[in-house]
């Protein structure tokens, strides 16, 4: 009954707007008000908080009808920005102050330069029984990130060049749609793919070569993360390549250059700053990945640069320290805050460098 009534209202309003020769803008306003009315009616029928529903409806109606210069809308948009900025500031403040509490227990020099890490560390008589050194965590994160970038950047760059310079519209559409589908896959699916397929494949390949490989290693995690960020890298680099002015390309080709020479001498040098910033953003994405490395690398910290050995990363330790029933004021929780602060500084620095490179261009 309600649906028939709403359909009748919608049909009658459209017929009325057409009959009185309303402008398109008036028709949109009328349609938008009608949809808000229908939405408020449905909420009124199925919700007990009808006073709040009426207030929201009156607020939107005043924005459309009364606010001709959109001043109220501007204030609302500014309020939304202020809320998002305030939430970010609160998150950073909580992480920073909890990290200060951790550094009161563990000296910052010991945290930054010690090569020992044990997430099961405890306190006896106000003394730390084990070290909380972040060096093996940073080395593991660096190792996984380098492998991921070596996998994603060359493939992403070549794919972006093909999409932007050689592919026709139909092929470009199919490839871009496929990349969007790949980028929408949850990271846990990539983690299962790494555990079920990549890990046994790399282990068998290493045994054929005569190398010793552990079941959990940095190579599997790096390859899986590289596959995950491949659509992200390709999209960024394609935008960089397509931003090159066509006049430069056509002018160089008019001098007798081939398409390959144009790409090598004109397109890539012109888009090089944006490509570098894309790589930095990809590094930031790889550094912050959690689920894949949690499923494919170990939790025990080892200071090694061998990709076939088990390592751990900053994000893995954050997830490990905060798993289970932990006391909020325990040394493990405080260590997770310190690691979060370190991770934020790294990713913020990479994003700032990428933004500086883009603006310098």
N, C-alpha and C positions, 0 to 999 in steps of 0.2 A: 504494500500500500504506500509506504513512504517512498519507494523508488519510483512508482508511477507518478506520485505528486511532484518529485524533483524533476523528472523528465518533462512533465507538463509545464512546470515553471521555466525550465530552460528553453523549451520550444516556443512558449509564448513570448518570452523576452526577446529572443532572436527575431521572431515575426514582427514584434512591435518596433524594434530598432530598424528593421528593413522597411516597415510601412511608413515611418515618419522620416525616412531619409537621414538617419543619423550619420555622423562622420565615423570613420574607422576608430578614432581615438575614443569617441563616446561609446561606441559599441564594445570596445575592450573594457572600458570602465564599467559599463553595465554588466557585462559578462563576469568580470572579476568580482563585483559586488554580489551578484547572484550566487557565484560559487562560494563566496564567504558566508552568505546567508544559509546556503544548503549545508555547508560544513558546520556552522554554528548550530543549526537545527538538529543535525545528526548527533553532535556532541551533547546537545541539550537533552535529547531523548535517551542517550545511552550513558550519560555521565551525571553524577550528582553535583558536580562543581559547576552549576550553571551560571553562577555569578561571575566566575572567572572567564567563562566562555563569552558571556555578554560583554564583559570588559574588553576582551581581545577583539571582538567583532566591532565594537564602537571605536576602538583605537584605530583599526585598519580603515574603517569607514571615514573617520576624520582625516586620516592621511590622504585619502583619495579625493574627498569632496572639499574639505575645508582648506587643506594645506596646498594652496596653488603654487607657491614657490619652493615647495619641498624642504622647508626649513626643519620641520620636525623630523623628516626622514634623514636629513643630514646629521642631526643630533643623535638619532638612533644609530646611524652608521658609526659615528664617532664613539658612541658608547660601546658598541660591539668591539671596535678596535681597542678601546681602553680596557675592556674586560679581558680580551685575549692577552694583551700586554701585561696586565696585572697578574693573570694566572701564571704566565711564564716567569714573571719576576718572583712570585711566591715559590714556585718550584725551585728556581735557582737559589733563592734565599734559604729554603729548607735544606737543600743539598749542601750549600756552603757552610751553614752553621753546624750541621751534624758532622761535616768533615772536620771542622775545627775541634769538635769534641774528640774525634778519633785521633787527631794529631796531638791532642793533649796526652793521650795514652801512648801513642807511637810517634817518635820524632819524624818530622817530614824528611829529614836526610836519610833515615833508615828506610822509609817508605819508598823513596825515589831511587836509591842507589843500592839497596840490598838485593842480592840474587837469590834469596830464599823466600819461598811463599808456602804457607800451610793454612788452608782455609779452616782447619780444625784447631787453630791456635786458641789457647785459653790463658787466663790470667791467674797466677798464683802469687799471693802476697803482693799485689799491685805491680807485679813484674810480668812482662810478656814472655810466655814460655817459648814461643816460636816467632820467627820473623814474619813481617808482612811486607816483603820487598816486591815491588811491582815490575822489576826488570824482566823476569821470565814471562810475565803476562804480556808485556809490551813486545817482547821478541816474538812470542807466539802470534800475537795479533798482527805484527808486521809481516811475518812469514806467510800467514794465510792471506793477507791483503795483497801482497806482491804476487802470489800465485793467481789470485782472482783477477787482478788487473792484467797480468800477462795473458790470461785466457780471454777476457772480455774486450779489452781495448783493440787489439789487432782485428779480431773478428767484427767488432762493432764498427771500426773505421772502414774496413773494406765493404761491409754491408751498407753503410751510410753512403759511400761513394757510388756504389751500384744503384741504390735507390734514388739518389739525388741526381745522378748524371746519365745513367744508361737505361733504367727501367722505364717502360711506358706506364700510362696511367692505370691500366688494369692490373699489371703486375705490382705496381707500387701500392695500389689499394689492398691487394691480397696480402702483401708482405706486412704492411702497416697494421692490418687487422690481426694478423698472426702475432705480431709483436705485442699488440695490446692484450691479446689473450694470454700470452706468456707472462707479461708483467702483472696480470691479475691473479696468477696462480699463488696460493698461500705458500709461505716459505717452508712450512712443515712438509708440504708435498715434495719440495726440492730436497728436504732432509731425508725423507723416506727413499727418494730416488738415489741419493748418495749412499745410503746404508745398504739398500738392496742391490743396486746395480754397480755404482762407481767403485765402492770399496772392494767387492770381490774381483772386479775387472782389473783394478790397479794392483791388487795383491797377486793375482795370477800373472800379470804382465811383469811385475817385479821378480817373481820367482823364475820366470823364463829367462830373464836377463841375469839372474844370479844375485839379486839384491835382497837384503833382509828388510821386511816392512812389517810394521805393527798394524793391528786391525783398526785402530783409531790413529789417524795421522793427519798432518796438515795438508797434504796433497789432495786428499779427498775433499776436505772442507773448502780449500781454495778453488778447486775445479767446480764444485757445486755452487759456490757463491759467484764465480765468474759466469756460469750459465744463468744464474738468477739475475744478475745486473746487466747481462747482455742486451735485453730489450731497452733498458734505461739508457745505456751508453749509445746504442744505435739511434735512438730517438733524438738525444741531445746533439750528436754529431751530424745527423741528417739536417736538423734545424740550422746548425752552423754552416753546413755546406750550401744549403739552399738560400742562406742569407747573403751569399756572394752576389754582387750586382751582375745582371746578365750582360750589361754593356762591356764589362771587363772580359767576360768569356768570349763574346762574339767578336770583340775587337782583336783579341789574341788569335782567335781562329781565322779571322780575316787576313791575318799576316801569313797564313799557311800552316798553322800549328794543328796537330791532330787533337782528338778528344783526350787521349792519355796525357799528352804534353800540356794541355790546358789544365787538366786536373792537377798535375804535378807542379806546374810553374805559377798558376794563377789561383785556383780554387783552394788548395791546401794552405799555401802561405797566407792568403787573405783570411781564411777561417782558423788559422793556427791558434790565436789567443782564445777563441771560443772553444776550440777542441781541448786545449789545456785545462780550461775551467771545467769542461765536461769530465775530464779525467779526474780532476780533484773532487768533484761532486761524487763520482763513482767510488773513489777511495773512501770518502766519508760514508757512503752507503755501505761499503764492505766492512769498514771498521765497526759500524754499529749493528751489524747483523748478529742475531742471537740464536734463533732456533736451529739453523743449519749447523753452526759450530757446536751447539749443545748436543746434537745428535751424532756428530762425526769426529770430534776431538775429545781428548780426555779432560779430566778435572784436576789431575796432578800436574803441578808446575814443573817443567823441565827446561833448563836453559840450553836449547839446541837450535841450530840452523838447518838441521836435516829435515826435509819435508816428509820423509818416510817414517819419522818418529812421532810419538804422541806428544802434543803440546796442549797448552790451554790459552785462552784469550781473556781479555778484560770482561767481555759480556758474559762469557761462560761462568766466570767467578762471581759476577753480580747475581746471576740467576741461581747459582749454587748456594751462595751465602743467604739469600732471601727465601730459599725453599724450606718448607717445614715450619714448625712452631718455634720461631726465634724470638727472644726477648728484644724489645725495641731498643733498649740501651746496651745490648750485648756488643762485644767487640766485633763479632761477625757482621752485625747489621751496620755498625759504624764504618767498618771496612768497605761495605758495599756502597755507602754514601761517598767515601773517598774515591773509590773506583769510578763511580758515576761522575764525580766532579772532574776527574782526569779525562774521562771519555768525552765529556762536554767540551773541555778545553781543546782537545784534539780536533773534534768535528767542527767546532766553531772556528778554529784557526784555518782549517781547510776551506770552509765556506767563505771566510773573509778573504782569503787569498784568491779564490775563484772570482769573487765579486770585484776585487781590486783589478784583476787581469781583464775582466770584461769592461770595466769602466775606463781602464787605461787604453783599451782599443778604441 
